[in-house]
């Protein structure tokens, strides 16, 4: 077995990493606890030129731009007094960004972004849903993760992309305290 990465979490970070690993020909498996990728959760997400440049390198930009529709919306901001603070007429802020940096600012539905990232993957069979990770074991030369259904997956490293209530973060704290490595102290923990 070559170098293998276990990605826990199939949202923006996990799918982005999977896209990068495929471009670098690095083996991975992605474990997502939900029953499907790209559920209708959350609101829209703002993408700035720096992020769109990366998405363009992966071949995702055109689909995102198409899904976003008109990105040259006008904005104005007012102070509490009611006086206009900024007004982007006649050229929108997004247009100014695109003129200067090559990409606009885009607000897009989070579900759409997830679907574009997933659709771009060549090895969709490496993305497993309904796989909630319950434990991590670092004994031996490899790391293993176990899911709620009893499945066990082995790899060289685990990447926690499982969100704010991260099982992987909790498991890393558990393993750190168990091994008494001294690398992390309890004062640096933020739950």
Secondary structure by P-SEA (a helix, b strand, c coil): ccbbbbbccccaaaaaaaaaaaaacccbbbbbcccccccccccbbbbcaaaaaaaaaaccaaaaaaaacccbbbbbbbccccccccccccccaaaaaaaccccccccccaaaaaaaaaaacccccccccccccccccccccbbbbbccccccccccccccccccccaaaaaaaaaaaaacccccccccccc
